[in-house]
């Protein structure tokens, strides 16, 4: 008779549970971040739902045009010409909603410190952004949140949470995405979406993680 070890069952259960655990941790961080920003649990849930639904909506900013690109094939020995559509859009969940939240906070906090922190974040985001063909713009995951939280703690000690969120969102959005649009179009032609994948996009996460870090 074959007996499956209990330890193996526990290990398999742990592995299967890991995605749920990470998801719970993620939503706990997001909820805590919004609580620091003054939102109720009900408002937080509504915002997350709007961001999640809005992540599939891209609003065109430029007219879509057809371009011809050379695609390598057969180990790069040959090239063939293909037609692609090129244009720029902005994601509702990943950019417009975080920008709207930032605009809301700008009416409630002093502008000078948040302007300085946002400019600093623009410089850092622009210098760290790397363009990956076929994928878009990549940033080190935790560097922008750490810097935006640090700048907020130093320059806006009385308004650390909203300052960290605004500078994290706007600084990353402008420095990494908008200032690199032309470069991305040259290196990786095709449809570009500012904001990307909504709730799981770096712009939104930078803002929330920045707020989370200001609590330590």
N, C-alpha and C positions, 0 to 999 in steps of 0.2 A: 504494500500500500504506500502511496506517495503522499507525503505531508508537506504542504507548502509552508515554509517558515513564516512565522508571524512578523518577524523583522522585515522580511521582503515585502509583505503586504503593507506594512506601515510605511515603508520607503516609497512604494508605488503610489499609495494614497497621498503621501506628502508631495510627490512630484506632480500628481494630477491637481492637487490643491493650490500649487504655487501660483498659477495664473490668477486664480480667484483672490489669493492673498495679496498679490501685487495690485490688483484692481481695487481692492478694499483700501490698501495703503494710499493709492493714488487719490481716490475720492476723499479719503480722510484729510490728506494734505490740502486738496482743493477746498474742502469745506472749512478747514481751519483758516486757510488763507482768506476766504471770503468773510469769515467771522471777524478776522482782524481788520478787514476793510469796512466793517459795519453792516454787513448784510445778514439777514435772518436765514435760518435753514431753508425756509420755503422759497425765499428769493434766490438763494444759492442753487437750489434744485431747478428752478425755472431758468436761470441763466445757463446752467449746464445743459439743460434740455434744448434751449435755443441754439447754443453753440454746436451741439451734436447734430441737430437737424440742419443747421446752417452750413455745416461742413461740406455738404453735397451741393451747395449753391455757389456758383462762380458768376459774378457780375462782370460783363465785358467792359473794359476801359478803353480799348482801342478796336478799330475795325479789323476783323479777321482777314488775313490775306494768304494767298497760296505762294509757297516758295519751293524751289527745286534744290534738293540736297544730294550729295554724293555719299552713298552708303557702301562701306567695304563688305565683301563677302568672300567665302572660300579662303579663310585664314588671312584675309587682308590683301590677297594677291590681285583681286579684281574689285572694281567699283561699279555700282549701278545707280542710276538717277531715279530718285523717288520724289513724289510730291507730298509736302507737308503743309499744314496750316499754322501760321504764326500769328500770335496776338497776345495781349496782356489782359488778365482779368483779376479781380480781387475776390477773395473768399469771404462769404458772409460770416461763417462761424469762426474762422481762424484769423480774420483781420478786422472786419467792420465792427463786430461786437466788442472785441477788446479795445479798439480805438474809441468807440462810443463810451465805454466804461472809463477810459483814460480821460476823455473830455469831461465827463461828469466829475471826476476827482479834481481836475484842474480848476473847477469853480469853487473848490473847498479848501485848497492849500495854497501857500505862498508860491508865486510863479518863479521867483529868482532861483531858489535852490533846485527846484525840479527841472528848470531849464538847463542849469549847469550839469546836473546829473544825467540828463537826457543827451546832451552834447557829448559828454564823456563816454556814455554808452554807445553812441553812434560811432565814435572814433574806434573804440575797442571792437565793436561788432564788425565794422568795415575791415579792420586789420586782421581779424580772425576768420572772416568768411572765406570759404573755399568753394569753388565751382566744380561740381562733379558732373561730367557729361551724362545725360540721360536721367539724372536725378534732381539737379538744381543746385541750390546753395546749402552748404553744410556748415554748422557751427559746433564747437565743443559744447557738450550738453550742459555742463554745470558752471562754466566760466562766466557767461553773461549774468546768470542769477546771483552769483557770489559777488561780482563787482557792483551790480545795481543795488544789492542789499548793503554792501559796504559803503558806497557813496551816499546812500540815503541815511544811514546811521551817522555818518560824519557831517553831512551838509544840511540835513533836515531832521534833527533828533526829535522834534515835536510832531513830525508827520512822516515817520519812517515807512509805514505800510503803504499808504497811497503813493508816496514819492517813489518807492521801490517798484511798485506796479507800473506807474506811468513811465518811468525812465526805462524799465525793463522792456515794456511793450513797444513804446515809440522808438527808443534807441535801437532796439534790435530790428524793428520793422524798417526804419529808414536806413540805418547803417548797413545791415546785412542784405536786405531785400531790394529796396528801392534804388540805392546807389549802385547796385550791381546788375540792374536789369539789362543794360546795354551789353555788358560783358557776358551775361548768361545767354543772350540772344546770339552773340557771335560764336560762342563755344558750343552751346546746346540749343539749336533752333527748335522751335515748336511752340505750343501753347504754354504760357507761363501763368501761374496762379499765385498772387501775393497772399500769403496766409496759409495756403496748403490744405492740411487735413483737419482744420477746425480744432476740436478739443485736444487732439493729440499732437497739434502742431507746436513747433518750438516757440513761436511768438507768444502764444497764450501761456504755455508752461513757464517760460522765463518770468512773466509777470507774477504768476502764482507762487512759484518757488522762491522768487525774490522776497515776496511778502512773508512766506514761511520762514525764511532765514533771518528776517529782522526780529523774530521773537526770541532768538537765542542770545 
